[in-house]
Amino acid sequence: MSQFKKHEVENITDWTEWIRPIRKGYKLACCDCGLVHDFDFRIRKEWRGLVVEFKARRNQRSTGQMRRAILRKINK
């Protein structure tokens, strides 16, 4: 399983620090439920200037791995 960087906050309603993702294949996991999504980003020129777009899909394999890791941590 790939290693995820943890972006912890003091309060659950706080924002994390700014993150600069890679353009293709960026993985984002929920720390509570372990759901993992793959993101692809792109920057496009439009009449109003540059815009950032992204698409996302659920990563079934990484989600299963993350949830098993969460369960192992809980059951220790």
mmJSON file of the N, C-alpha and C atoms, coordinates in Angstrom:
{"data_MODEL":{"atom_site":{
"group_PDB":["ATOM","ATOM","ATOM","ATOM","ATOM","ATOM","ATOM","ATOM","ATOM","ATOM","ATOM","ATOM","ATOM","ATOM","ATOM","ATOM","ATOM","ATOM","ATOM","ATOM","ATOM","ATOM","ATOM","ATOM","ATOM","ATOM","ATOM","ATOM","ATOM","ATOM","ATOM","ATOM","ATOM","ATOM","ATOM","ATOM","ATOM","ATOM","ATOM","ATOM","ATOM","ATOM","ATOM","ATOM","ATOM","ATOM","ATOM","ATOM","ATOM","ATOM","ATOM","ATOM","ATOM","ATOM","ATOM","ATOM","ATOM","ATOM","ATOM","ATOM","ATOM","ATOM","ATOM","ATOM","ATOM","ATOM","ATOM","ATOM","ATOM","ATOM","ATOM","ATOM","ATOM","ATOM","ATOM","ATOM","ATOM","ATOM","ATOM","ATOM","ATOM","ATOM","ATOM","ATOM","ATOM","ATOM","ATOM","ATOM","ATOM","ATOM","ATOM","ATOM","ATOM","ATOM","ATOM","ATOM","ATOM","ATOM","ATOM","ATOM","ATOM","ATOM","ATOM","ATOM","ATOM","ATOM","ATOM","ATOM","ATOM","ATOM","ATOM","ATOM","ATOM","ATOM","ATOM","ATOM","ATOM","ATOM","ATOM","ATOM","ATOM","ATOM","ATOM","ATOM","ATOM","ATOM","ATOM","ATOM","ATOM","ATOM","ATOM","ATOM","ATOM","ATOM","ATOM","ATOM","ATOM","ATOM","ATOM","ATOM","ATOM","ATOM","ATOM","ATOM","ATOM","ATOM","ATOM","ATOM","ATOM","ATOM","ATOM","ATOM","ATOM","ATOM","ATOM","ATOM","ATOM","ATOM","ATOM","ATOM","ATOM","ATOM","ATOM","ATOM","ATOM","ATOM","ATOM","ATOM","ATOM","ATOM","ATOM","ATOM","ATOM","ATOM","ATOM","ATOM","ATOM","ATOM","ATOM","ATOM","ATOM","ATOM","ATOM","ATOM","ATOM","ATOM","ATOM","ATOM","ATOM","ATOM","ATOM","ATOM","ATOM","ATOM","ATOM","ATOM","ATOM","ATOM","ATOM","ATOM","ATOM","ATOM","ATOM","ATOM","ATOM","ATOM","ATOM","ATOM","ATOM","ATOM","ATOM","ATOM","ATOM","ATOM","ATOM","ATOM","ATOM","ATOM","ATOM","ATOM","ATOM","ATOM","ATOM","ATOM","ATOM","ATOM","ATOM","ATOM"],
"id":[1,2,3,4,5,6,7,8,9,10,11,12,13,14,15,16,17,18,19,20,21,22,23,24,25,26,27,28,29,30,31,32,33,34,35,36,37,38,39,40,41,42,43,44,45,46,47,48,49,50,51,52,53,54,55,56,57,58,59,60,61,62,63,64,65,66,67,68,69,70,71,72,73,74,75,76,77,78,79,80,81,82,83,84,85,86,87,88,89,90,91,92,93,94,95,96,97,98,99,100,101,102,103,104,105,106,107,108,109,110,111,112,113,114,115,116,117,118,119,120,121,122,123,124,125,126,127,128,129,130,131,132,133,134,135,136,137,138,139,140,141,142,143,144,145,146,147,148,149,150,151,152,153,154,155,156,157,158,159,160,161,162,163,164,165,166,167,168,169,170,171,172,173,174,175,176,177,178,179,180,181,182,183,184,185,186,187,188,189,190,191,192,193,194,195,196,197,198,199,200,201,202,203,204,205,206,207,208,209,210,211,212,213,214,215,216,217,218,219,220,221,222,223,224,225,226,227,228],
"type_symbol":["N","C","C","N","C","C","N","C","C","N","C","C","N","C","C","N","C","C","N","C","C","N","C","C","N","C","C","N","C","C","N","C","C","N","C","C","N","C","C","N","C","C","N","C","C","N","C","C","N","C","C","N","C","C","N","C","C","N","C","C","N","C","C","N","C","C","N","C","C","N","C","C","N","C","C","N","C","C","N","C","C","N","C","C","N","C","C","N","C","C","N","C","C","N","C","C","N","C","C","N","C","C","N","C","C","N","C","C","N","C","C","N","C","C","N","C","C","N","C","C","N","C","C","N","C","C","N","C","C","N","C","C","N","C","C","N","C","C","N","C","C","N","C","C","N","C","C","N","C","C","N","C","C","N","C","C","N","C","C","N","C","C","N","C","C","N","C","C","N","C","C","N","C","C","N","C","C","N","C","C","N","C","C","N","C","C","N","C","C","N","C","C","N","C","C","N","C","C","N","C","C","N","C","C","N","C","C","N","C","C","N","C","C","N","C","C","N","C","C","N","C","C","N","C","C","N","C","C"],
"label_atom_id":["N","CA","C","N","CA","C","N","CA","C","N","CA","C","N","CA","C","N","CA","C","N","CA","C","N","CA","C","N","CA","C","N","CA","C","N","CA","C","N","CA","C","N","CA","C","N","CA","C","N","CA","C","N","CA","C","N","CA","C","N","CA","C","N","CA","C","N","CA","C","N","CA","C","N","CA","C","N","CA","C","N","CA","C","N","CA","C","N","CA","C","N","CA","C","N","CA","C","N","CA","C","N","CA","C","N","CA","C","N","CA","C","N","CA","C","N","CA","C","N","CA","C","N","CA","C","N","CA","C","N","CA","C","N","CA","C","N","CA","C","N","CA","C","N","CA","C","N","CA","C","N","CA","C","N","CA","C","N","CA","C","N","CA","C","N","CA","C","N","CA","C","N","CA","C","N","CA","C","N","CA","C","N","CA","C","N","CA","C","N","CA","C","N","CA","C","N","CA","C","N","CA","C","N","CA","C","N","CA","C","N","CA","C","N","CA","C","N","CA","C","N","CA","C","N","CA","C","N","CA","C","N","CA","C","N","CA","C","N","CA","C","N","CA","C","N","CA","C","N","CA","C","N","CA","C","N","CA","C","N","CA","C","N","CA","C"],
"label_alt_id":[null,null,null,null,null,null,null,null,null,null,null,null,null,null,null,null,null,null,null,null,null,null,null,null,null,null,null,null,null,null,null,null,null,null,null,null,null,null,null,null,null,null,null,null,null,null,null,null,null,null,null,null,null,null,null,null,null,null,null,null,null,null,null,null,null,null,null,null,null,null,null,null,null,null,null,null,null,null,null,null,null,null,null,null,null,null,null,null,null,null,null,null,null,null,null,null,null,null,null,null,null,null,null,null,null,null,null,null,null,null,null,null,null,null,null,null,null,null,null,null,null,null,null,null,null,null,null,null,null,null,null,null,null,null,null,null,null,null,null,null,null,null,null,null,null,null,null,null,null,null,null,null,null,null,null,null,null,null,null,null,null,null,null,null,null,null,null,null,null,null,null,null,null,null,null,null,null,null,null,null,null,null,null,null,null,null,null,null,null,null,null,null,null,null,null,null,null,null,null,null,null,null,null,null,null,null,null,null,null,null,null,null,null,null,null,null,null,null,null,null,null,null,null,null,null,null,null,null],
"label_comp_id":["MET","MET","MET","SER","SER","SER","GLN","GLN","GLN","PHE","PHE","PHE","LYS","LYS","LYS","LYS","LYS","LYS","HIS","HIS","HIS","GLU","GLU","GLU","VAL","VAL","VAL","GLU","GLU","GLU","ASN","ASN","ASN","ILE","ILE","ILE","THR","THR","THR","ASP","ASP","ASP","TRP","TRP","TRP","THR","THR","THR","GLU","GLU","GLU","TRP","TRP","TRP","ILE","ILE","ILE","ARG","ARG","ARG","PRO","PRO","PRO","ILE","ILE","ILE","ARG","ARG","ARG","LYS","LYS","LYS","GLY","GLY","GLY","TYR","TYR","TYR","LYS","LYS","LYS","LEU","LEU","LEU","ALA","ALA","ALA","CYS","CYS","CYS","CYS","CYS","CYS","ASP","ASP","ASP","CYS","CYS","CYS","GLY","GLY","GLY","LEU","LEU","LEU","VAL","VAL","VAL","HIS","HIS","HIS","ASP","ASP","ASP","PHE","PHE","PHE","ASP","ASP","ASP","PHE","PHE","PHE","ARG","ARG","ARG","ILE","ILE","ILE","ARG","ARG","ARG","LYS","LYS","LYS","GLU","GLU","GLU","TRP","TRP","TRP","ARG","ARG","ARG","GLY","GLY","GLY","LEU","LEU","LEU","VAL","VAL","VAL","VAL","VAL","VAL","GLU","GLU","GLU","PHE","PHE","PHE","LYS","LYS","LYS","ALA","ALA","ALA","ARG","ARG","ARG","ARG","ARG","ARG","ASN","ASN","ASN","GLN","GLN","GLN","ARG","ARG","ARG","SER","SER","SER","THR","THR","THR","GLY","GLY","GLY","GLN","GLN","GLN","MET","MET","MET","ARG","ARG","ARG","ARG","ARG","ARG","ALA","ALA","ALA","ILE","ILE","ILE","LEU","LEU","LEU","ARG","ARG","ARG","LYS","LYS","LYS","ILE","ILE","ILE","ASN","ASN","ASN","LYS","LYS","LYS"],
"label_asym_id":["A","A","A","A","A","A","A","A","A","A","A","A","A","A","A","A","A","A","A","A","A","A","A","A","A","A","A","A","A","A","A","A","A","A","A","A","A","A","A","A","A","A","A","A","A","A","A","A","A","A","A","A","A","A","A","A","A","A","A","A","A","A","A","A","A","A","A","A","A","A","A","A","A","A","A","A","A","A","A","A","A","A","A","A","A","A","A","A","A","A","A","A","A","A","A","A","A","A","A","A","A","A","A","A","A","A","A","A","A","A","A","A","A","A","A","A","A","A","A","A","A","A","A","A","A","A","A","A","A","A","A","A","A","A","A","A","A","A","A","A","A","A","A","A","A","A","A","A","A","A","A","A","A","A","A","A","A","A","A","A","A","A","A","A","A","A","A","A","A","A","A","A","A","A","A","A","A","A","A","A","A","A","A","A","A","A","A","A","A","A","A","A","A","A","A","A","A","A","A","A","A","A","A","A","A","A","A","A","A","A","A","A","A","A","A","A","A","A","A","A","A","A","A","A","A","A","A","A"],
"label_entity_id":["1","1","1","1","1","1","1","1","1","1","1","1","1","1","1","1","1","1","1","1","1","1","1","1","1","1","1","1","1","1","1","1","1","1","1","1","1","1","1","1","1","1","1","1","1","1","1","1","1","1","1","1","1","1","1","1","1","1","1","1","1","1","1","1","1","1","1","1","1","1","1","1","1","1","1","1","1","1","1","1","1","1","1","1","1","1","1","1","1","1","1","1","1","1","1","1","1","1","1","1","1","1","1","1","1","1","1","1","1","1","1","1","1","1","1","1","1","1","1","1","1","1","1","1","1","1","1","1","1","1","1","1","1","1","1","1","1","1","1","1","1","1","1","1","1","1","1","1","1","1","1","1","1","1","1","1","1","1","1","1","1","1","1","1","1","1","1","1","1","1","1","1","1","1","1","1","1","1","1","1","1","1","1","1","1","1","1","1","1","1","1","1","1","1","1","1","1","1","1","1","1","1","1","1","1","1","1","1","1","1","1","1","1","1","1","1","1","1","1","1","1","1","1","1","1","1","1","1"],
"label_seq_id":[1,1,1,2,2,2,3,3,3,4,4,4,5,5,5,6,6,6,7,7,7,8,8,8,9,9,9,10,10,10,11,11,11,12,12,12,13,13,13,14,14,14,15,15,15,16,16,16,17,17,17,18,18,18,19,19,19,20,20,20,21,21,21,22,22,22,23,23,23,24,24,24,25,25,25,26,26,26,27,27,27,28,28,28,29,29,29,30,30,30,31,31,31,32,32,32,33,33,33,34,34,34,35,35,35,36,36,36,37,37,37,38,38,38,39,39,39,40,40,40,41,41,41,42,42,42,43,43,43,44,44,44,45,45,45,46,46,46,47,47,47,48,48,48,49,49,49,50,50,50,51,51,51,52,52,52,53,53,53,54,54,54,55,55,55,56,56,56,57,57,57,58,58,58,59,59,59,60,60,60,61,61,61,62,62,62,63,63,63,64,64,64,65,65,65,66,66,66,67,67,67,68,68,68,69,69,69,70,70,70,71,71,71,72,72,72,73,73,73,74,74,74,75,75,75,76,76,76],
"pdbx_PDB_ins_code":[null,null,null,null,null,null,null,null,null,null,null,null,null,null,null,null,null,null,null,null,null,null,null,null,null,null,null,null,null,null,null,null,null,null,null,null,null,null,null,null,null,null,null,null,null,null,null,null,null,null,null,null,null,null,null,null,null,null,null,null,null,null,null,null,null,null,null,null,null,null,null,null,null,null,null,null,null,null,null,null,null,null,null,null,null,null,null,null,null,null,null,null,null,null,null,null,null,null,null,null,null,null,null,null,null,null,null,null,null,null,null,null,null,null,null,null,null,null,null,null,null,null,null,null,null,null,null,null,null,null,null,null,null,null,null,null,null,null,null,null,null,null,null,null,null,null,null,null,null,null,null,null,null,null,null,null,null,null,null,null,null,null,null,null,null,null,null,null,null,null,null,null,null,null,null,null,null,null,null,null,null,null,null,null,null,null,null,null,null,null,null,null,null,null,null,null,null,null,null,null,null,null,null,null,null,null,null,null,null,null,null,null,null,null,null,null,null,null,null,null,null,null,null,null,null,null,null,null],
"Cartn_x":[0.854,0.0,0.892,0.518,1.299,1.123,2.114,2.058,1.341,0.387,-0.344,0.28,0.345,0.782,-0.417,-0.202,-1.289,-1.274,-2.436,-2.598,-3.561,-2.999,-3.805,-4.156,-5.3,-5.769,-6.143,-6.163,-6.512,-8.002,-8.818,-10.267,-10.804,-11.797,-12.291,-12.917,-13.25,-13.815,-12.745,-11.473,-10.373,-9.945,-9.294,-8.709,-7.312,-6.869,-5.478,-4.636,-3.329,-2.476,-2.739,-2.235,-2.389,-1.589,-2.154,-1.539,-1.34,-0.179,0.082,0.089,-1.042,-1.129,-0.38,-0.078,0.469,-0.686,-0.39,-1.458,-2.234,-1.592,-2.263,-2.101,-3.183,-3.118,-2.955,-3.382,-3.325,-4.384,-3.996,-4.932,-5.271,-6.557,-7.024,-7.87,-7.54,-8.257,-8.899,-10.097,-10.79,-10.206,-9.871,-9.251,-10.269,-11.55,-12.561,-13.025,-13.332,-13.917,-12.98,-11.875,-10.904,-11.249,-12.279,-12.648,-11.55,-11.085,-9.991,-10.492,-10.141,-10.458,-9.17,-9.144,-8.07,-8.526,-7.637,-7.931,-6.952,-7.423,-6.583,-6.936,-5.915,-6.093,-5.598,-6.144,-5.61,-5.874,-5.07,-5.215,-5.562,-6.643,-7.099,-7.177,-6.927,-7.088,-8.505,-9.163,-10.494,-10.497,-11.602,-11.691,-11.468,-11.756,-11.58,-10.218,-9.374,-8.051,-7.866,-6.917,-6.634,-7.623,-8.083,-8.967,-8.401,-8.633,-8.205,-9.42,-9.276,-10.349,-9.813,-10.716,-10.31,-11.436,-11.059,-12.028,-11.616,-12.606,-12.339,-13.085,-12.517,-13.21,-12.784,-13.672,-13.375,-12.331,-11.377,-10.358,-10.694,-11.327,-11.809,-10.661,-9.568,-8.454,-7.819,-7.509,-6.889,-7.843,-9.147,-10.13,-10.109,-10.1,-10.034,-8.777,-7.644,-6.376,-6.394,-6.914,-6.955,-7.867,-9.015,-9.955,-9.405,-8.685,-8.042,-6.977,-6.229,-5.21,-5.853,-6.983,-7.701,-8.179,-8.735,-9.205,-8.07,-6.91,-5.762,-5.336,-5.378,-4.987,-5.971,-7.258,-8.291,-8.192,-7.923,-7.921,-6.643,-5.673,-4.426,-4.654],
"Cartn_y":[-1.179,0.0,1.232,2.21,3.442,4.19,4.963,5.736,7.052,7.354,8.616,9.615,10.869,11.922,12.335,12.463,12.881,14.392,14.978,16.422,16.615,16.684,16.734,18.167,18.296,19.585,19.427,20.528,20.475,20.228,20.888,20.792,20.213,19.35,18.706,19.689,20.886,21.885,22.78,22.595,23.409,22.919,23.802,23.46,22.892,22.053,21.613,22.716,22.481,23.414,23.227,24.147,24.035,22.843,22.131,20.934,21.139,20.779,20.851,19.429,19.001,17.611,17.401,16.146,15.812,15.849,16.003,16.202,14.934,13.781,12.529,11.508,10.84,9.749,10.157,11.366,11.807,11.059,10.468,9.71,10.519,10.517,11.215,10.251,10.073,9.133,9.872,9.465,10.003,9.346,10.142,9.57,8.853,9.157,8.519,7.171,7.118,5.89,5.153,5.756,5.087,5.07,5.794,5.852,6.591,5.993,6.568,6.896,8.078,8.499,8.828,8.551,8.999,10.295,11.275,12.554,12.803,13.385,13.932,15.411,16.245,17.682,18.185,19.301,19.98,21.476,22.225,23.68,24.047,24.819,25.2,26.711,27.173,28.592,28.83,29.766,30.176,31.678,32.192,33.636,34.458,33.881,34.629,34.383,33.593,33.295,31.806,31.448,30.048,29.497,28.274,27.603,26.215,25.765,24.427,23.522,22.359,21.366,20.054,19.238,17.908,16.923,15.659,14.571,13.56,12.812,11.88,10.577,9.498,8.212,7.451,6.575,5.764,4.714,4.518,3.504,2.347,1.309,0.185,-0.523,-0.792,-1.538,-0.761,0.509,1.316,1.528,1.628,1.771,0.531,-0.654,-1.885,-1.973,-1.6,-1.631,-0.649,0.542,1.561,1.124,0.568,0.139,-1.031,-1.953,-3.034,-2.483,-1.494,-0.875,-0.168,0.485,1.157,0.115,-1.013,-2.062,-2.675,-2.903,-3.447,-2.496,-1.206,-0.204,-0.189,-0.334,-0.324,-1.574,-2.723,-4.003,-4.311,-3.409,-3.647,-3.588],
"Cartn_z":[0.0,0.0,0.0,-0.784,-0.808,0.507,0.846,2.078,1.823,2.667,2.567,3.524,3.116,4.013,4.854,6.15,7.031,7.166,6.989,7.164,8.329,9.516,10.72,11.091,11.751,12.237,13.708,14.441,15.862,16.062,15.251,15.368,14.062,14.13,12.908,11.916,12.351,11.432,10.813,11.201,10.668,9.288,8.543,7.243,7.463,6.52,6.524,5.89,5.842,5.107,3.605,2.796,1.343,0.838,-0.116,-0.67,-2.168,-2.67,-4.1,-4.661,-5.242,-5.713,-7.021,-7.307,-8.615,-9.615,-10.886,-11.882,-12.195,-12.214,-12.588,-11.478,-11.126,-10.17,-8.716,-8.354,-6.957,-6.162,-5.021,-4.195,-2.948,-2.607,-1.419,-0.615,0.671,1.531,2.689,3.042,4.207,5.446,6.435,7.635,8.51,8.383,9.225,8.68,7.391,6.837,5.885,5.48,4.625,3.148,2.733,1.319,0.548,-0.547,-1.339,-2.734,-3.213,-4.576,-5.308,-6.614,-7.502,-8.155,-8.2,-8.827,-9.962,-11.043,-12.106,-12.238,-12.336,-12.436,-13.784,-14.22,-15.398,-15.268,-15.981,-16.024,-17.457,-17.615,-18.95,-19.065,-20.28,-20.582,-21.062,-20.447,-20.884,-21.075,-21.522,-21.783,-20.519,-19.359,-18.108,-17.455,-18.109,-17.564,-17.368,-16.519,-16.245,-15.219,-15.458,-14.51,-14.211,-13.007,-12.594,-12.605,-13.215,-13.262,-12.712,-12.176,-11.747,-11.992,-12.098,-12.154,-11.094,-10.588,-9.498,-9.733,-9.199,-9.199,-7.949,-7.498,-6.319,-6.679,-5.791,-5.966,-5.026,-5.576,-4.771,-4.043,-4.734,-4.141,-2.987,-3.222,-2.169,-0.998,-1.279,-0.203,0.684,0.074,0.855,1.685,1.093,1.819,2.985,2.74,3.793,4.932,4.598,5.642,6.44,5.805,6.554,7.494,7.052,7.901,9.096,8.872,9.971,10.987,10.492,11.396,12.202,11.558,12.276,13.4,13.12,14.109,15.281,14.983,16.025,16.895,16.285,16.994,17.759,17.757,18.493,19.979],
"occupancy":[1.0,1.0,1.0,1.0,1.0,1.0,1.0,1.0,1.0,1.0,1.0,1.0,1.0,1.0,1.0,1.0,1.0,1.0,1.0,1.0,1.0,1.0,1.0,1.0,1.0,1.0,1.0,1.0,1.0,1.0,1.0,1.0,1.0,1.0,1.0,1.0,1.0,1.0,1.0,1.0,1.0,1.0,1.0,1.0,1.0,1.0,1.0,1.0,1.0,1.0,1.0,1.0,1.0,1.0,1.0,1.0,1.0,1.0,1.0,1.0,1.0,1.0,1.0,1.0,1.0,1.0,1.0,1.0,1.0,1.0,1.0,1.0,1.0,1.0,1.0,1.0,1.0,1.0,1.0,1.0,1.0,1.0,1.0,1.0,1.0,1.0,1.0,1.0,1.0,1.0,1.0,1.0,1.0,1.0,1.0,1.0,1.0,1.0,1.0,1.0,1.0,1.0,1.0,1.0,1.0,1.0,1.0,1.0,1.0,1.0,1.0,1.0,1.0,1.0,1.0,1.0,1.0,1.0,1.0,1.0,1.0,1.0,1.0,1.0,1.0,1.0,1.0,1.0,1.0,1.0,1.0,1.0,1.0,1.0,1.0,1.0,1.0,1.0,1.0,1.0,1.0,1.0,1.0,1.0,1.0,1.0,1.0,1.0,1.0,1.0,1.0,1.0,1.0,1.0,1.0,1.0,1.0,1.0,1.0,1.0,1.0,1.0,1.0,1.0,1.0,1.0,1.0,1.0,1.0,1.0,1.0,1.0,1.0,1.0,1.0,1.0,1.0,1.0,1.0,1.0,1.0,1.0,1.0,1.0,1.0,1.0,1.0,1.0,1.0,1.0,1.0,1.0,1.0,1.0,1.0,1.0,1.0,1.0,1.0,1.0,1.0,1.0,1.0,1.0,1.0,1.0,1.0,1.0,1.0,1.0,1.0,1.0,1.0,1.0,1.0,1.0,1.0,1.0,1.0,1.0,1.0,1.0,1.0,1.0,1.0,1.0,1.0,1.0],
"B_iso_or_equiv":[0.0,0.0,0.0,0.0,0.0,0.0,0.0,0.0,0.0,0.0,0.0,0.0,0.0,0.0,0.0,0.0,0.0,0.0,0.0,0.0,0.0,0.0,0.0,0.0,0.0,0.0,0.0,0.0,0.0,0.0,0.0,0.0,0.0,0.0,0.0,0.0,0.0,0.0,0.0,0.0,0.0,0.0,0.0,0.0,0.0,0.0,0.0,0.0,0.0,0.0,0.0,0.0,0.0,0.0,0.0,0.0,0.0,0.0,0.0,0.0,0.0,0.0,0.0,0.0,0.0,0.0,0.0,0.0,0.0,0.0,0.0,0.0,0.0,0.0,0.0,0.0,0.0,0.0,0.0,0.0,0.0,0.0,0.0,0.0,0.0,0.0,0.0,0.0,0.0,0.0,0.0,0.0,0.0,0.0,0.0,0.0,0.0,0.0,0.0,0.0,0.0,0.0,0.0,0.0,0.0,0.0,0.0,0.0,0.0,0.0,0.0,0.0,0.0,0.0,0.0,0.0,0.0,0.0,0.0,0.0,0.0,0.0,0.0,0.0,0.0,0.0,0.0,0.0,0.0,0.0,0.0,0.0,0.0,0.0,0.0,0.0,0.0,0.0,0.0,0.0,0.0,0.0,0.0,0.0,0.0,0.0,0.0,0.0,0.0,0.0,0.0,0.0,0.0,0.0,0.0,0.0,0.0,0.0,0.0,0.0,0.0,0.0,0.0,0.0,0.0,0.0,0.0,0.0,0.0,0.0,0.0,0.0,0.0,0.0,0.0,0.0,0.0,0.0,0.0,0.0,0.0,0.0,0.0,0.0,0.0,0.0,0.0,0.0,0.0,0.0,0.0,0.0,0.0,0.0,0.0,0.0,0.0,0.0,0.0,0.0,0.0,0.0,0.0,0.0,0.0,0.0,0.0,0.0,0.0,0.0,0.0,0.0,0.0,0.0,0.0,0.0,0.0,0.0,0.0,0.0,0.0,0.0,0.0,0.0,0.0,0.0,0.0,0.0],
"pdbx_formal_charge":[null,null,null,null,null,null,null,null,null,null,null,null,null,null,null,null,null,null,null,null,null,null,null,null,null,null,null,null,null,null,null,null,null,null,null,null,null,null,null,null,null,null,null,null,null,null,null,null,null,null,null,null,null,null,null,null,null,null,null,null,null,null,null,null,null,null,null,null,null,null,null,null,null,null,null,null,null,null,null,null,null,null,null,null,null,null,null,null,null,null,null,null,null,null,null,null,null,null,null,null,null,null,null,null,null,null,null,null,null,null,null,null,null,null,null,null,null,null,null,null,null,null,null,null,null,null,null,null,null,null,null,null,null,null,null,null,null,null,null,null,null,null,null,null,null,null,null,null,null,null,null,null,null,null,null,null,null,null,null,null,null,null,null,null,null,null,null,null,null,null,null,null,null,null,null,null,null,null,null,null,null,null,null,null,null,null,null,null,null,null,null,null,null,null,null,null,null,null,null,null,null,null,null,null,null,null,null,null,null,null,null,null,null,null,null,null,null,null,null,null,null,null,null,null,null,null,null,null],
"auth_seq_id":[1,1,1,2,2,2,3,3,3,4,4,4,5,5,5,6,6,6,7,7,7,8,8,8,9,9,9,10,10,10,11,11,11,12,12,12,13,13,13,14,14,14,15,15,15,16,16,16,17,17,17,18,18,18,19,19,19,20,20,20,21,21,21,22,22,22,23,23,23,24,24,24,25,25,25,26,26,26,27,27,27,28,28,28,29,29,29,30,30,30,31,31,31,32,32,32,33,33,33,34,34,34,35,35,35,36,36,36,37,37,37,38,38,38,39,39,39,40,40,40,41,41,41,42,42,42,43,43,43,44,44,44,45,45,45,46,46,46,47,47,47,48,48,48,49,49,49,50,50,50,51,51,51,52,52,52,53,53,53,54,54,54,55,55,55,56,56,56,57,57,57,58,58,58,59,59,59,60,60,60,61,61,61,62,62,62,63,63,63,64,64,64,65,65,65,66,66,66,67,67,67,68,68,68,69,69,69,70,70,70,71,71,71,72,72,72,73,73,73,74,74,74,75,75,75,76,76,76],
"auth_comp_id":["MET","MET","MET","SER","SER","SER","GLN","GLN","GLN","PHE","PHE","PHE","LYS","LYS","LYS","LYS","LYS","LYS","HIS","HIS","HIS","GLU","GLU","GLU","VAL","VAL","VAL","GLU","GLU","GLU","ASN","ASN","ASN","ILE","ILE","ILE","THR","THR","THR","ASP","ASP","ASP","TRP","TRP","TRP","THR","THR","THR","GLU","GLU","GLU","TRP","TRP","TRP","ILE","ILE","ILE","ARG","ARG","ARG","PRO","PRO","PRO","ILE","ILE","ILE","ARG","ARG","ARG","LYS","LYS","LYS","GLY","GLY","GLY","TYR","TYR","TYR","LYS","LYS","LYS","LEU","LEU","LEU","ALA","ALA","ALA","CYS","CYS","CYS","CYS","CYS","CYS","ASP","ASP","ASP","CYS","CYS","CYS","GLY","GLY","GLY","LEU","LEU","LEU","VAL","VAL","VAL","HIS","HIS","HIS","ASP","ASP","ASP","PHE","PHE","PHE","ASP","ASP","ASP","PHE","PHE","PHE","ARG","ARG","ARG","ILE","ILE","ILE","ARG","ARG","ARG","LYS","LYS","LYS","GLU","GLU","GLU","TRP","TRP","TRP","ARG","ARG","ARG","GLY","GLY","GLY","LEU","LEU","LEU","VAL","VAL","VAL","VAL","VAL","VAL","GLU","GLU","GLU","PHE","PHE","PHE","LYS","LYS","LYS","ALA","ALA","ALA","ARG","ARG","ARG","ARG","ARG","ARG","ASN","ASN","ASN","GLN","GLN","GLN","ARG","ARG","ARG","SER","SER","SER","THR","THR","THR","GLY","GLY","GLY","GLN","GLN","GLN","MET","MET","MET","ARG","ARG","ARG","ARG","ARG","ARG","ALA","ALA","ALA","ILE","ILE","ILE","LEU","LEU","LEU","ARG","ARG","ARG","LYS","LYS","LYS","ILE","ILE","ILE","ASN","ASN","ASN","LYS","LYS","LYS"],
"auth_asym_id":["A","A","A","A","A","A","A","A","A","A","A","A","A","A","A","A","A","A","A","A","A","A","A","A","A","A","A","A","A","A","A","A","A","A","A","A","A","A","A","A","A","A","A","A","A","A","A","A","A","A","A","A","A","A","A","A","A","A","A","A","A","A","A","A","A","A","A","A","A","A","A","A","A","A","A","A","A","A","A","A","A","A","A","A","A","A","A","A","A","A","A","A","A","A","A","A","A","A","A","A","A","A","A","A","A","A","A","A","A","A","A","A","A","A","A","A","A","A","A","A","A","A","A","A","A","A","A","A","A","A","A","A","A","A","A","A","A","A","A","A","A","A","A","A","A","A","A","A","A","A","A","A","A","A","A","A","A","A","A","A","A","A","A","A","A","A","A","A","A","A","A","A","A","A","A","A","A","A","A","A","A","A","A","A","A","A","A","A","A","A","A","A","A","A","A","A","A","A","A","A","A","A","A","A","A","A","A","A","A","A","A","A","A","A","A","A","A","A","A","A","A","A","A","A","A","A","A","A"],
"auth_atom_id":["N","CA","C","N","CA","C","N","CA","C","N","CA","C","N","CA","C","N","CA","C","N","CA","C","N","CA","C","N","CA","C","N","CA","C","N","CA","C","N","CA","C","N","CA","C","N","CA","C","N","CA","C","N","CA","C","N","CA","C","N","CA","C","N","CA","C","N","CA","C","N","CA","C","N","CA","C","N","CA","C","N","CA","C","N","CA","C","N","CA","C","N","CA","C","N","CA","C","N","CA","C","N","CA","C","N","CA","C","N","CA","C","N","CA","C","N","CA","C","N","CA","C","N","CA","C","N","CA","C","N","CA","C","N","CA","C","N","CA","C","N","CA","C","N","CA","C","N","CA","C","N","CA","C","N","CA","C","N","CA","C","N","CA","C","N","CA","C","N","CA","C","N","CA","C","N","CA","C","N","CA","C","N","CA","C","N","CA","C","N","CA","C","N","CA","C","N","CA","C","N","CA","C","N","CA","C","N","CA","C","N","CA","C","N","CA","C","N","CA","C","N","CA","C","N","CA","C","N","CA","C","N","CA","C","N","CA","C","N","CA","C","N","CA","C","N","CA","C","N","CA","C","N","CA","C","N","CA","C","N","CA","C","N","CA","C"],
"pdbx_PDB_model_num":[1,1,1,1,1,1,1,1,1,1,1,1,1,1,1,1,1,1,1,1,1,1,1,1,1,1,1,1,1,1,1,1,1,1,1,1,1,1,1,1,1,1,1,1,1,1,1,1,1,1,1,1,1,1,1,1,1,1,1,1,1,1,1,1,1,1,1,1,1,1,1,1,1,1,1,1,1,1,1,1,1,1,1,1,1,1,1,1,1,1,1,1,1,1,1,1,1,1,1,1,1,1,1,1,1,1,1,1,1,1,1,1,1,1,1,1,1,1,1,1,1,1,1,1,1,1,1,1,1,1,1,1,1,1,1,1,1,1,1,1,1,1,1,1,1,1,1,1,1,1,1,1,1,1,1,1,1,1,1,1,1,1,1,1,1,1,1,1,1,1,1,1,1,1,1,1,1,1,1,1,1,1,1,1,1,1,1,1,1,1,1,1,1,1,1,1,1,1,1,1,1,1,1,1,1,1,1,1,1,1,1,1,1,1,1,1,1,1,1,1,1,1,1,1,1,1,1,1]
}}}
